[in-house]
Amino acid sequence: MKKLTRWWNLFKTNWSTPPKGRYMSLKEIVSLSAGGIGVKFIVFCVSNMIISIGNALIGNTIGIDPSAMYVIYIISVLSGFPLTALRARIIDNTNSMKGKYRPYIISMGIPTVILGIGFIAMPYEHMSLTAKCVTVLFYNIGFQFFYNFMLDAYDSLLNVLSPNTIERTDVSAVKSVVENLSPSIANIFLPLVARLITGNNTLYDLKVYRVLYPPMLIIGFAISLLVYVNTKEKIVQPKSRVIRISFADAFRAVAKNKYFWIISLAGWLGFLEGSFNTIIGWMYNYQAACTAGQYSLIVAISGNASFWPNLFAPMLIRKYGKKKVLIFTNILNVLFIATMLPVVRTQNFSTIWILLVFIFVNQLLTSLGHFMNPSLNADIRDYQQYISGERIDGMFAAVGLVGSVITLATSSVLPAIYERAGLNKTVALSLGYDGSNVYDVLYNTEYFTHICSVLVIASVAGAVLNLIPFFFYDLTETKQRAMIAVLKIRALFEDYGNGVLTDESLNEAFEIINDAKLWEGTAVQPVAGTKAQRNAIKAQNEKAEISDYVLNELNRFSTPEGIKELEAARAVVAGGIDGLTDYSSQSKREIKAMPKSTPEEKEERKASLAAYREIKSAQKAIKKFYPDGVREFDLSVFDKLFEADEKNENEINSVIERIKSANEHGDKPTVRQLKSELVPLRRIRSQIKAEIKKATKQNSIYNRAAKPYIKAQKLIRQSENYGRYDDIYATYRQLNNQQ
């Protein structure tokens, strides 16, 4: 009883207030997880409407063959390029009290649901192939923006709810368990409902989707509102910082993030890994391998595989780290996929059940990797802020467009495999079918076995390629904690310099600094001994590694490299912005000739080359945009515009709430009056947005032309702030009544 009382008190205490060392309250975790059920209902439906080779709804049900699907897939992806860039720009320049991601769960969720309902309601049965392709393409262009925006906002939200990578992993585990209830429920009932509606075992009938998808989309959106209402974003950065980032600068910054490329490369190389995923569905639909009830059970069991990693993944990550877990599970995945080959070649009653065992294990291992994706992506964004000084989360999607170009090429491989394996019109006609749906070939047992065997082999190749990049990933959990510690130190000094430092931030930063000094000079020890001894050594090594990061940051302007960097910055500032036109330090040839035998020499050479390119880029921009001299951009214009934007938004929301109230009371005259008041307010909003867009463009041009000068100024201010350490420390001691 005492234990239950203790747990209940702990629950009440942490319901609205996070535990010490954590950033998320239980209310936030519950809301994020429960709201995720709604988001995943939307994802379950819309993901089946997104063009992809092997998509059963578009291919088997609507009747678009793989070749035609590949053509509209290319057009859809190409249309997504400018839309993705626009999405990235919107996210990275969002300056709302409601957060960077939360608002888009609503504003992008509503059009996504409308598009989803419209997609499934179209009369495909009465359309020609061309009309089907145009219709599917039209809706997919809409999904490229609205659906991807909503999903990106939800998936990225955890990145900014906590800077603690372990907390993010723990919350991700809880969230994954809860939110995956929706696809599990949908997959169980889909074949049973299909049987009731169609009277047979086929899942490829539009009536099934028209009955199930609209209510799932609407209910899903309603549940997802929990995420918007009950979460609060938290980003570690100076309180005085307003993020205004040009597309080009953000793109170049992300392009230098090596961890982003490693994780992306793993996905791009593994494009064939999921080729086998359609086999069980095909066995049920085309080979009558089981009944509708049995298939529901099979889907439930295979879907349940994604549940278990959520229980033990946090423990594995704590013990072994993300890299080791990813490599080990991917090796096992290759082996289990390969074991499917002899199974699919043995067509008998038990084949589908044997295959289920291997697919269950594969799904379990794959889900473990998927479980880590949010945490990996959050760590990568922390690293980006560490190396660039800015949160530019949205631009990762824009840089990822490079992957879309690669995917355009690789996506032609699977249709070619289908075609060569026998899934084509010629074979369909030779088997006595009319050729209108090439998937009829799968009714033939011989061709079915051959095609499935080819898909398994392709999946093995994809799994092997997917594994390779993870050997180069070295962003450890300790390194991530160290980077967050450094970001808090940087925020401390910048906020102090700007006069906006809070007592809470001051205490938190000096706890980090004091701890770092306590472990200063401690060498990393080999991990050995009993379990307790190994854990103690690991904890000590982590403290020592974080200490090095923190103290190196505090002493960065006292080192030879820091002194040299500061001297170069002062030289740039002394020449003024216009001095950039004729500024010259080292030539590119001299920089290329610099020694690079040690890590320090490589880093210095790399920094010099980057500085050279920034100067050349600035000189080019000055020549183009400021031939008569650079005019400094007044950043205060943003403060006025954002203040006006926020005031206007509050006024619009107030009128909308009054309209709702008037509607509830049936007061139509008041509704008409209030709607007329909305017209000028919305006109003002459009004008403010246009002014913000104009100011952002002007600021981007200025930043491009003056970047070396602005960067040098920032470095000098930072060194001056770091030089006030004793004053800040005295404030900290006074705050805590220390002598």
C-alpha positions, 0 to 999 in steps of 0.5 A, spaced: 500 500 500 505 504 501 508 503 494 502 505 491 501 511 495 508 513 493 507 512 486 500 516 486 504 522 489 509 521 484 504 521 479 501 527 482 507 531 483 510 530 476 503 530 472 504 538 470 511 539 473 517 535 470 522 530 474 528 533 476 533 533 470 527 532 465 523 537 461 517 533 460 511 533 464 507 526 465 501 530 462 505 532 456 507 525 455 500 522 455 498 527 450 503 526 445 502 519 446 494 519 446 494 524 440 499 520 436 493 515 436 490 520 432 496 522 427 497 514 426 490 513 423 491 519 418 498 516 417 495 509 416 490 512 411 494 517 407 500 513 406 496 508 402 494 513 397 501 516 396 504 513 390 510 508 391 511 502 387 508 496 390 502 500 393 496 496 393 491 501 393 493 505 387 496 498 383 491 492 385 485 496 387 485 502 382 488 499 377 494 503 375 500 498 373 507 499 375 510 502 369 504 508 369 505 508 376 513 510 376 511 515 371 506 519 375 511 517 381 516 521 378 512 527 377 509 527 384 516 527 387 519 533 382 513 537 384 515 536 391 521 539 391 519 547 391 513 544 396 519 541 401 523 548 400 517 552 402 515 548 408 523 548 410 523 555 409 516 556 413 518 552 419 525 555 420 522 562 420 516 560 424 516 565 430 510 564 434 508 563 441 505 557 439 511 553 437 515 551 431 511 545 430 505 545 434 501 550 429 502 545 423 498 539 426 492 543 425 493 548 419 496 542 415 492 536 418 485 539 416 487 540 408 490 533 409 483 530 412 479 533 406 484 531 401 484 524 404 476 523 403 476 526 396 481 521 394 478 515 396 471 518 394 473 519 386 469 514 381 475 510 379 471 505 376 469 509 371 475 512 369 480 511 363 487 509 365 490 516 363 484 519 368 486 515 374 493 517 373 491 524 373 487 524 379 492 520 383 497 525 381 493 531 383 491 528 390 499 526 391 501 533 389 497 536 395 499 530 400 506 532 398 505 539 402 500 538 407 500 531 409 508 531 409 508 538 413 503 535 418 507 528 419 514 532 419 511 537 424 508 531 429 515 527 428 519 533 429 515 535 435 519 531 440 526 534 438 524 540 441 520 538 447 526 536 450 534 536 449 535 530 453 537 524 448 535 519 454 528 522 455 527 523 448 528 515 447 524 514 453 518 518 451 519 515 444 518 508 447 512 510 450 509 514 444 510 508 440 507 503 444 500 508 444 500 511 437 501 504 434 494 502 437 491 505 431 494 501 425 494 495 429 486 496 430 486 498 423 490 492 420 486 487 424 479 489 422 480 491 415 480 484 412 474 482 416 470 488 414 472 487 407 469 480 407 463 483 410 462 488 404 465 484 398 463 477 400 469 474 399 477 475 401 479 480 397 482 487 400 482 490 393 475 493 393 474 500 393 468 499 397 472 497 403 476 503 403 470 508 402 467 505 408 473 505 413 477 511 411 473 517 412 471 516 419 478 514 421 481 520 418 476 525 421 476 521 428 484 521 427 484 528 426 480 530 433 484 525 437 491 529 434 488 535 437 491 533 444 498 534 441 497 541 440 493 543 446 497 539 451 505 540 449 510 546 450 516 546 445 523 547 449 529 549 445 536 550 448 538 557 445 539 564 447 532 568 449 534 574 445 535 570 439 530 571 433 531 565 428 531 568 421 535 564 416 535 564 409 534 558 405 541 558 401 545 559 408 541 554 411 542 549 406 549 550 406 549 549 413 545 542 413 550 540 407 556 540 412 552 535 417 556 529 416 551 525 421 545 527 416 548 524 410 550 518 414 543 516 416 540 519 409 545 514 405 543 508 409 535 510 407 537 511 400 542 505 399 536 500 402 531 502 397 530 495 396 529 492 403 522 492 403 521 489 397 518 482 400 513 486 404 507 485 399 508 477 399 504 475 405 498 480 402 499 477 395 499 470 398 492 471 401 489 475 395 492 471 389 493 464 392 488 463 397 493 461 403 488 462 408 481 465 410 479 472 412 479 470 419 486 467 419 489 473 415 486 478 420 490 474 425 496 474 421 496 481 420 495 482 428 501 478 429 506 481 424 503 488 426 504 486 434 512 485 432 513 493 432 510 493 439 516 489 443 522 494 441 518 499 445 519 495 451 526 493 451 529 499 446 531 504 451 534 499 456 539 496 450 540 504 448 542 505 455 547 499 455 550 499 448 548 505 445 544 507 438 550 505 433 551 498 436 544 496 436 543 499 429 549 495 427 547 488 430 540 488 428 541 490 421 546 484 421 540 480 424 535 483 419 539 481 413 540 473 415 532 473 417 530 476 410 535 471 406 532 465 410 525 467 407 528 465 400 527 457 401 520 458 404 517 462 399 519 457 394 515 451 398 508 453 396 504 449 401 499 450 406 504 452 412 508 456 407 504 463 410 505 461 417 512 459 416 513 466 413 509 469 418 515 467 423 520 470 419 516 476 417 515 477 425 522 477 427 524 482 421 518 487 423 521 487 430 528 488 428 526 493 423 521 497 428 527 497 433 531 501 427 524 505 426 524 507 434 531 510 434 529 514 428 526 520 432 532 520 437 537 519 431 534 525 428 533 529 434 541 528 436 543 530 428 539 537 429 543 538 436 549 537 432 547 542 427 546 547 432 552 545 436 556 547 429 552 552 426 549 556 432 542 556 429 536 551 429 535 550 422 530 543 423 526 545 417 532 545 412 533 538 413 527 536 409 530 541 403 537 538 403 533 531 403 531 533 396 537 530 394 535 524 396 529 525 392 533 525 386 537 519 388 530 515 389 527 517 383 533 513 379 533 507 384 525 507 384 525 505 377 529 498 379 523 495 383 518 496 377 524 493 372 524 487 377 517 486 377 517 487 369 523 482 368 520 477 373 513 476 369 509 481 372 507 484 365 501 485 360 505 480 355 505 474 361 498 476 363 495 475 356 499 469 355 496 466 361 489 467 358 487 474 362 485 480 359 491 484 361 487 490 364 491 488 370 498 485 370 497 483 377 492 477 375 499 474 373 500 472 381 494 467 380 499 463 377 502 459 382 509 458 378 509 465 376 507 467 383 513 463 386 518 466 381 516 473 383 516 472 390 523 469 390 526 475 386 523 480 391 526 476 397 533 476 393 532 484 392 530 485 399 537 482 402 541 486 397 537 492 400 538 490 407 546 489 406 546 496 403 542 499 408 547 496 414 554 499 411 553 507 413 552 505 420 559 503 421 561 510 420 556 513 425 560 516 431 555 521 435 554 517 441 550 519 447 555 522 451 557 526 445 550 529 445 550 530 452 556 534 452 554 538 446 547 540 449 552 542 455 556 547 451 549 550 448 547 551 455 554 555 456 553 559 450 546 561 451 548 563 458 554 568 456 549 571 450 543 572 454 548 575 460 551 580 454 544 582 452 541 583 459 536 577 459 539 572 463 534 568 468 536 565 475 534 558 472 538 558 466 544 561 471 543 556 476 543 550 470 549 553 467 553 553 473 551 546 475 554 544 468 561 548 469 562 546 476 561 539 475 566 540 469 571 543 473 570 537 478 572 532 473 577 536 470 583 532 467 580 525 469 583 520 464 578 516 460 579 509 463 578 502 460 571 499 462 572 492 466 571 488 472 564 487 475 557 489 473 557 495 478 565 497 477 563 497 469 557 502 470 561 506 475 567 507 470 562 508 464 559 514 468 566 517 470 568 516 463 562 520 461 563 525 466 570 526 463 568 527 456 563 532 458 568 536 462 573 536 456 567 539 451 565 544 457 572 546 459 574 547 451 568 551 450 570 556 456 577 556 454 576 557 447 579 564 446 585 562 450 588 557 445 592 558 440 587 557 435 582 561 438 587 567 439 588 566 431 581 566 430 579 572 434 585 576 430 582 574 424 575 577 426 578 583 429 581 584 422 575 583 418 571 588 423 576 593 423 576 594 415 568 595 416 563 591 411 565 595 405 572 593 406 570 586 405 570 588 397 577 588 397 579 584 403 584 578 402 588 574 407 590 567 404 589 565 397 586 558 395 592 555 393 596 557 400 590 554 404 590 548 399 598 547 401 597 548 408 599 541 412 594 536 414 597 531 418 594 531 424 587 532 426 588 540 429 592 541 422 586 538 418 581 542 422 585 549 421 585 548 414 578 546 413 576 553 417 581 557 413 578 554 406 571 555 409 573 563 411 575 563 404 569 561 401 565 566 405 569 572 403 568 570 396 561 569 396 560 576 400 564 579 395 560 576 389 553 579 393 556 586 394 558 586 387 551 584 385 546 587 390 550 593 393 554 596 388 554 603 391 556 600 398 553 596 403 547 598 407 546 595 414 539 592 415 535 594 421 533 588 425 528 592 429 523 592 423 522 584 425 520 586 432 515 591 430 512 586 424 512 580 429 509 584 434 503 587 429 503 579 427 501 577 434 496 582 435 493 581 429 492 573 430 490 574 437 484 579 434 482 574 429 482 568 434 478 573 438 473 574 433 472 567 431 471 565 438 465 570 438 463 567 432 462 560 435 459 563 441 454 567 437 453 560 432 451 556 438 446 561 441 443 562 434 445 569 433 445 570 426 445 578 426 451 578 430 455 572 426 454 576 420 457 583 423 463 579 426 464 576 419 464 583 416 469 584 422 474 579 420 475 581 412 479 587 414 483 583 419 485 578 414 487 583 409 491 586 415 494 579 416 496 579 408 499 585 408 503 584 415 505 577 412 507 580 405 512 585 409 515 580 413 517 576 407 519 582 404 524 584 410 526 577 410 528 577 403 532 584 404 535 581 411 537 574 407 541 579 402 544 583 407 546 577 411 549 574 404 553 580 403 556 581 410 556 574 413 564 574 414 563 581 417 557 579 421 560 572 423 566 576 426 562 581 430 559 575 433 565 572 435 568 578 438 562 579 442 562 572 444 569 573 446 567 579 450 562 575 454 566 570 455 571 575 458 565 576 463 566 570 467 568 572 473 562 577 473 557 572 472 560 567 477 559 573 482 552 573 480 551 566 481 554 566 488 550 572 490 544 568 488 545 562 492 548 566 498 555 563 497 561 567 500 
